Amino acid sequence: MDAAELLKKVRKIEIKSKGLTNQLFAGEYHSAFKGSGMAFSEVRNYTLGDDIRKIDWNVTARFNHPFIKVFEEERELTVMLLVDVSESGNFGTQVQLKRELITEICAVLSFSAIQNNDKIGLIFFSDKIEKFIPPKKGKSHGLRIIRELLSFEPESKGTNLGEALKFITNAIKKKSTAFLISDFIDQNDFNAALKIANKKHDLIALNIYDERQNKLPNIGLVPMLDNESGKIRFIDTSSKKVRTHYEATAKKRNEEIQDQMKRAGVDYTSVATDGSYVKALHTLFKQRGSRR
C-alpha cells in the first residue's frame, strides 16, 4: 500500500469513525468507563454523618471549624487496544475480513478516547509482541494508530493471548481500560494471565468471528486451510454428521471462552463479520454504565 492509498484509507475511516463516535458513543463511553482514582477537588463545612477521616485538619485549624475534603473521580483514562494480528484475522466469508472489522472497531474506540481527552495506546500481538505504541493523547497520535492498524504487517502467524496479557500487566503501570480484541483461536492456556491482567486493569474482551467458524454450508468436499499452521484438510460438508459435529465443536468452544471470561470477571461480547459492531459496543457500554 503506497502513501497516497494509505492516506485515503485513513481519511475514510476517520470520517466514518468520528461520525459513529459523535452520534452513538459519546454518552455511553463517558458513563461506561471510570477514571483511575479520586482526586482532591475542594473543602466544605463538616456536617453530621461525614467520614471524620476526610477532615482537612489544616483548614479546620485555620478557621477553628471542621472542614471536609471533597474528592472527585479522575476522568482521564488510559485506553489500551490489545489487537490480535495473527494470520487467522485474514479470514472472512461474509461482509469483510476479521482484520478489517477489528480495524474499524479500534478506530471508533480511538476517536472515542481522543474526544474524551483520554490517552490511547496499542499493542499488536501474534504469538509474540509485534509492536507497542505507548499511550498518548491527541488527534495526531490517534491518526498514527489508525495508520498502523491499516498498514501493519506482522512477522509471525500464530496466536498467544497469554503473551499479550503478560505484557500489558508489566508494561502499563497505571490502571487502564484495556480492550482485548481477537478471534480467540489459541491453543495455549491463558487463563492465569487473564485473571492477573484483569486485577490490574479493567479488561474488556471482544471476540471477532465469522459465521463459517460456527456453521458449514452443504457444498461438498472442501479444502480447509489453517492460516496459522499452513495445513490443508479436506472436509466433506455434504455429510450431515460432519456438519453437526463441526457446529457442536464450535458451540462448545464459544461457551468455554464465554465461561472463562465470566470466571475471570472480564466483560465480554462477540461481534460477527456480517453483524453490527455498533450495536454490540452500544449494548456493552450501556450495560457497563448501568453498573456504575
C-alpha positions in Angstrom: 0.0 0.0 0.0 1.6 3.3 -1.1 1.4 6.5 0.9 -1.4 8.1 -1.1 -3.6 5.0 -0.8 -2.9 4.7 2.9 -3.8 8.4 3.4 -7.0 7.9 1.5 -8.0 4.9 3.7 -7.0 6.7 6.9 -9.2 9.7 5.9 -12.1 7.4 5.0 -12.0 5.5 8.3 -11.5 8.8 10.2 -14.7 10.3 8.8 -16.7 7.1 9.5 -15.4 6.6 13.0 -15.8 10.2 14.1 -19.4 10.1 12.9 -20.2 7.0 14.9 -18.3 8.4 18.0 -20.3 11.6 18.0 -23.7 10.0 17.3 -23.6 6.8 19.3 -20.8 6.5 21.8 -20.3 9.9 23.4 -22.7 9.4 26.3 -22.2 5.7 26.8 -18.4 6.0 26.7 -18.4 8.7 29.3 -20.6 6.6 31.7 -19.2 3.2 30.9 -15.6 3.8 31.9 -14.3 5.2 35.2 -11.1 7.1 35.8 -8.2 5.6 37.7 -9.0 7.1 41.1 -10.2 10.0 43.2 -8.6 13.5 43.1 -9.0 16.3 45.7 -11.4 18.9 44.5 -12.3 21.3 47.3 -13.3 21.6 51.0 -16.7 22.2 52.6 -18.2 22.5 56.0 -18.4 19.3 58.1 -21.9 18.0 58.6 -23.2 15.3 60.9 -22.5 11.9 59.5 -19.5 12.8 57.4 -16.5 10.5 57.5 -14.1 12.1 60.0 -11.1 10.5 58.2 -11.8 13.1 55.4 -11.4 16.1 57.7 -8.9 18.6 56.4 -7.1 19.4 59.7 -5.1 22.3 58.2 -8.1 24.2 57.1 -10.0 23.2 60.3 -7.2 24.7 62.5 -7.1 27.9 60.4 -10.8 28.6 60.7 -11.5 26.9 64.0 -14.3 25.0 62.4 -14.3 21.4 60.9 -14.0 21.2 57.1 -14.2 18.1 54.9 -12.1 17.3 51.9 -14.3 16.7 48.8 -12.9 14.3 46.2 -14.0 13.8 42.5 -13.4 10.9 40.2 -10.4 11.5 37.9 -12.0 11.4 34.5 -8.8 10.9 32.5 -8.4 7.3 31.3 -5.7 5.3 29.7 -7.3 3.2 27.0 -5.2 0.3 25.6 -6.0 -1.7 22.5 -4.6 -5.3 22.5 -5.0 -6.3 18.9 -4.6 -9.8 17.6 -2.7 -9.6 14.2 -2.3 -13.4 13.7 -2.9 -14.9 10.3 -6.5 -16.1 11.3 -7.6 -12.4 11.1 -7.2 -12.6 7.3 -10.4 -14.7 7.1 -13.9 -13.6 6.2 -16.7 -15.1 4.1 -19.4 -12.5 4.7 -19.1 -8.7 4.6 -15.5 -8.3 5.5 -12.4 -9.9 6.9 -12.0 -10.2 10.6 -8.9 -7.9 10.4 -10.9 -5.2 8.6 -13.6 -5.4 11.3 -11.0 -5.1 14.1 -9.6 -2.0 12.4 -12.9 -0.3 12.3 -13.7 -1.1 15.9 -10.2 0.1 17.1 -10.7 3.3 15.1 -14.0 4.1 16.8 -12.5 3.3 20.2 -9.5 5.5 19.5 -11.6 8.5 18.4 -13.9 8.0 21.5 -10.8 8.2 23.7 -9.4 11.2 21.9 -12.8 13.0 22.1 -12.8 12.5 25.8 -9.2 13.7 26.2 -8.0 10.3 27.2 -4.8 8.6 26.4 -4.8 5.8 23.8 -2.2 3.1 23.3 -1.8 0.0 21.1 -0.3 -3.5 21.4 -0.1 -5.7 18.3 0.4 -9.3 19.1 0.6 -12.7 17.4 2.4 -15.5 19.3 4.7 -12.7 20.4 4.5 -8.9 20.9 4.8 -7.5 17.4 4.6 -3.8 18.3 3.9 -1.5 21.2 2.7 2.1 20.9 2.7 3.7 24.4 -0.5 5.6 25.3 -0.7 9.3 24.5 -3.3 12.0 23.9 -4.1 14.0 20.8 -5.5 13.7 17.3 -2.2 13.2 15.7 -1.5 10.2 17.9 -4.9 8.8 17.2 -4.3 9.1 13.5 -1.0 7.3 13.9 -2.8 4.4 15.5 -5.2 4.3 12.6 -2.3 4.3 10.1 -0.7 1.4 11.9 -3.9 -0.6 12.0 -4.3 -0.2 8.3 -0.7 -0.9 7.2 0.9 -3.1 9.9 2.3 -6.5 8.7 3.1 -9.0 11.5 6.2 -11.1 11.5 4.5 -14.2 12.9 1.3 -16.1 12.1 0.4 -17.8 15.4 -1.5 -16.6 18.4 -0.5 -16.4 22.1 -3.0 -14.4 24.1 -1.1 -15.0 27.3 1.9 -13.2 26.0 -0.2 -10.1 25.3 -1.8 -10.2 28.7 1.5 -10.6 30.5 2.9 -7.7 28.5 0.2 -5.2 29.4 0.4 -6.3 33.1 4.1 -5.4 33.2 4.4 -2.6 30.7 1.4 -0.3 31.7 1.9 0.8 35.3 -1.2 2.9 35.6 -4.6 1.2 35.6 -6.1 1.2 32.2 -9.2 0.2 30.3 -7.9 -2.5 28.0 -9.7 -3.9 25.0 -8.6 -7.4 24.1 -9.7 -7.8 20.5 -9.2 -11.3 19.0 -10.9 -14.3 17.5 -9.5 -16.3 20.5 -8.2 -19.1 18.3 -5.4 -20.1 20.6 -4.3 -23.5 21.8 -2.3 -22.0 24.7 -3.7 -21.7 28.3 -4.0 -18.0 29.0 -6.4 -18.3 32.0 -3.9 -17.3 34.7 -2.6 -14.3 32.6 -6.2 -13.2 32.0 -7.0 -13.1 35.7 -3.8 -11.3 36.7 -4.3 -8.7 33.9 -7.9 -8.1 34.9 -6.9 -7.5 38.5 -4.5 -4.7 37.5 -6.6 -3.3 34.5 -10.2 -3.0 33.5 -10.2 -5.7 30.8 -12.9 -6.0 28.1 -12.8 -8.9 25.6 -14.2 -8.5 22.1 -14.5 -11.8 20.2 -14.4 -11.3 16.5 -15.7 -14.2 14.4 -17.0 -15.2 11.0 -20.2 -17.3 10.7 -18.3 -20.0 8.9 -16.4 -20.7 12.1 -19.7 -21.9 13.6 -21.6 -23.4 10.7 -20.7 -25.1 7.5 -22.7 -24.9 4.2 -23.6 -28.0 2.3 -21.2 -27.6 -0.7 -19.5 -31.0 -0.9 -15.8 -31.7 -0.5 -14.0 -28.6 0.6 -10.2 -27.9 1.2 -9.8 -26.0 4.5 -6.7 -24.0 5.1 -5.5 -23.3 8.7 -3.9 -19.8 8.1 -1.7 -20.0 11.2 -0.3 -23.5 10.6 -0.5 -23.6 6.8 -2.0 -27.1 6.9 -4.8 -28.0 4.5 -7.6 -30.5 5.4 -10.4 -31.7 3.1 -13.8 -31.8 4.8 -17.0 -33.4 3.3 -19.6 -30.7 4.0 -22.3 -32.8 2.3 -22.2 -35.1 5.3 -24.8 -34.1 7.9 -22.7 -35.9 10.6 -19.7 -33.8 9.7 -21.7 -30.5 9.7 -23.4 -31.4 13.0 -20.0 -32.3 14.7 -18.5 -29.0 13.4 -21.3 -26.9 14.8 -21.2 -28.8 18.2 -17.4 -28.3 18.5 -17.7 -24.6 17.6 -20.6 -24.1 20.1 -18.6 -25.8 22.9 -15.6 -23.7 22.1 -17.6 -20.5 22.2 -19.3 -21.5 25.5 -15.9 -22.3 27.0 -14.5 -18.8 26.1 -17.6 -17.1 27.5 -17.4 -19.1 30.7 -13.6 -18.4 31.0 -14.3 -14.6 30.7 -17.1 -14.8 33.3 -15.0 -16.6 35.8 -12.2 -14.1 35.4 -14.6 -11.2 35.8 -13.9 -9.9 32.3 -16.7 -8.1 30.3 -17.2 -9.9 27.1 -19.1 -9.7 23.8 -18.9 -11.2 20.3 -19.0 -9.4 17.0 -19.6 -11.1 13.7 -18.0 -10.0 10.4 -21.6 -9.6 9.0 -23.0 -8.2 12.2 -23.2 -4.7 13.7 -20.3 -3.8 15.9 -22.1 -0.5 16.6 -24.9 -2.4 18.2 -22.6 -4.7 20.1 -20.5 -1.8 21.5 -23.5 0.3 22.2 -25.1 -2.5 24.3 -21.8 -3.2 26.1 -21.3 0.4 27.0 -24.9 0.8 28.3 -24.5 -2.4 30.4 -21.3 -1.1 32.0 -22.8 2.4 32.5 -25.8 0.9 34.3 -23.5 -0.9 36.8 -21.6 2.3 37.8 
